Amino acid sequence: MFEMPVSKKDIIHYLQQYKKSIQDVFSQVVHLYFENGKIQFEYSLYSVRYETIKRKVNRVRDFNSLAKEGYPTHLIKAFAIINLIEFWLYSPKINLSVVEREALFWFYINHDFEYYGKFNKRYKTLSLSQIAKKMNIKKSEVKRYIDKAMHKILKYNNSH
């Protein structure tokens, strides 16, 4: 079986899908923030659906089995992305530091869309300078932490 290596572009794509995936599960807008070394989120309405599905998904090894049980495809995809990103961020196998996680969070994960042109959207994120100010570190350190985190994720994904 031929396996394609995971690229930096692939990782960025999935990091940027994390917030949307959480919003898909809740069927509402969520506010993400970084606190105590972890991504936290708030939402306006409590979702029993999220908690129920999350418990189920955490026990599942094969996401295809959820489809056979009647779970909607968009929710299965959302939880697969959430699980992947949370593995990358918190797994001891990848071992990201708190500052590496936080830099990835501000640069790739916590974003909104902005419109340019008539119909096009792009991700709107903080600049390296803005992130440096939030994290109380130098701009060059933010870039270094992002690069180091990406290297660790790439190394793990391309060695397994």
PEWO-V588446 format. One record per residue. N is the residue number from 1. RES is the residue in one small letter. PHI is phi as a letter, one per 30 degrees, with the letter a starting at -180 (none if undefined). PSI is psi in radians with two decimals (none if undefined). BURIAL is # if it has 16 or more other ideal C-beta (glycine too) atoms within 10 Angstrom, else .. Layout:
BEGIN
{{N/RES/PHI/PSI/BURIAL} {N/RES/PHI/PSI/BURIAL}}
END
This chain:
BEGIN
{{1/m/none/2.30/.} {2/f/d/2.27/.} {3/e/c/2.32/.} {4/m/d/2.38/.} {5/p/d/2.60/.} {6/v/d/2.31/#} {7/s/c/2.90/.} {8/k/e/-0.68/.} {9/k/d/-0.71/.} {10/d/d/-0.81/.} {11/i/d/-0.80/#} {12/i/e/-0.76/.} {13/h/e/-0.85/.} {14/y/d/-0.66/#} {15/l/e/-0.71/#} {16/q/d/-0.33/#} {17/q/d/-0.19/#} {18/y/e/-0.91/#} {19/k/d/-0.77/#} {20/k/d/-0.68/.} {21/s/d/-0.74/#} {22/i/d/-0.72/#} {23/q/d/-0.64/#} {24/d/d/-0.73/#} {25/v/d/-0.75/#} {26/f/d/-0.28/#} {27/s/h/0.65/.} {28/q/a/2.90/.} {29/v/d/2.41/.} {30/v/b/2.69/#} {31/h/c/2.13/.} {32/l/c/2.53/#} {33/y/b/2.84/.} {34/f/c/2.14/#} {35/e/b/2.41/.} {36/n/h/0.66/.} {37/g/i/0.10/.} {38/k/b/2.72/.} {39/i/d/2.25/#} {40/q/c/2.81/.} {41/f/b/2.66/.} {42/e/b/2.65/.} {43/y/b/2.77/#} {44/s/d/-0.59/.} {45/l/c/2.27/.} {46/y/d/2.42/.} {47/s/c/1.82/.} {48/v/d/-0.61/.} {49/r/e/-0.77/.} {50/y/d/-0.89/#} {51/e/d/-0.73/.} {52/t/d/-0.86/.} {53/i/d/-0.69/#} {54/k/e/-0.79/.} {55/r/e/-0.77/.} {56/k/d/-0.83/.} {57/v/d/-0.65/#} {58/n/d/-0.36/.} {59/r/c/-0.19/.} {60/v/c/2.36/#} {61/r/c/-0.47/.} {62/d/b/1.91/.} {63/f/d/-0.37/.} {64/n/d/-0.53/.} {65/s/d/-0.51/.} {66/l/d/-0.65/#} {67/a/d/-0.70/.} {68/k/d/-0.48/.} {69/e/d/-0.01/.} {70/g/j/0.13/.} {71/y/d/2.42/#} {72/p/d/2.46/.} {73/t/e/-0.71/.} {74/h/d/-0.56/.} {75/l/d/-0.67/#} {76/i/d/-0.79/#} {77/k/d/-0.76/.} {78/a/d/-0.80/#} {79/f/d/-0.58/#} {80/a/d/-0.74/#} {81/i/d/-0.79/#} {82/i/e/-0.83/#} {83/n/d/-0.72/#} {84/l/d/-0.88/#} {85/i/d/-0.75/#} {86/e/d/-0.58/.} {87/f/d/-0.86/.} {88/w/e/-0.73/#} {89/l/d/-0.65/#} {90/y/c/-0.10/.} {91/s/d/2.32/.} {92/p/d/-0.33/.} {93/k/d/-0.51/.} {94/i/c/-0.62/#} {95/n/i/0.89/.} {96/l/d/2.46/#} {97/s/d/2.90/.} {98/v/e/-0.75/.} {99/v/d/-0.57/#} {100/e/d/-0.77/#} {101/r/d/-0.78/#} {102/e/d/-0.73/#} {103/a/d/-0.76/#} {104/l/d/-0.73/#} {105/f/e/-0.93/#} {106/w/d/-0.56/#} {107/f/d/-0.65/#} {108/y/c/-0.57/#} {109/i/c/-0.87/#} {110/n/d/1.61/#} {111/h/b/2.93/#} {112/d/b/3.00/.} {113/f/c/2.57/.} {114/e/b/2.61/.} {115/y/c/2.48/.} {116/y/b/2.44/.} {117/g/i/-2.84/.} {118/k/d/-0.69/.} {119/f/b/0.00/.} {120/n/c/2.50/.} {121/k/b/2.64/.} {122/r/b/2.84/.} {123/y/d/2.35/.} {124/k/c/2.10/.} {125/t/b/3.07/#} {126/l/d/2.65/.} {127/s/d/2.86/.} {128/l/e/-0.65/#} {129/s/d/-0.74/.} {130/q/d/-0.69/.} {131/i/d/-0.75/#} {132/a/e/-0.73/#} {133/k/d/-0.77/.} {134/k/d/-0.71/.} {135/m/d/-0.11/#} {136/n/i/0.79/.} {137/i/b/3.05/#} {138/k/d/2.66/.} {139/k/e/-0.72/.} {140/s/d/-0.55/.} {141/e/d/-0.65/.} {142/v/e/-0.88/#} {143/k/e/-0.74/.} {144/r/d/-0.74/.} {145/y/d/-0.71/#} {146/i/d/-0.84/#} {147/d/d/-0.72/.} {148/k/d/-0.74/.} {149/a/d/-0.78/#} {150/m/d/-0.71/#} {151/h/d/-0.76/.} {152/k/d/-0.75/#} {153/i/d/-0.79/#} {154/l/d/-0.80/#} {155/k/e/-0.80/.} {156/y/d/-0.86/#} {157/n/d/-0.53/#} {158/n/c/0.00/.} {159/s/c/-0.04/.} {160/h/c/none/.}}
END
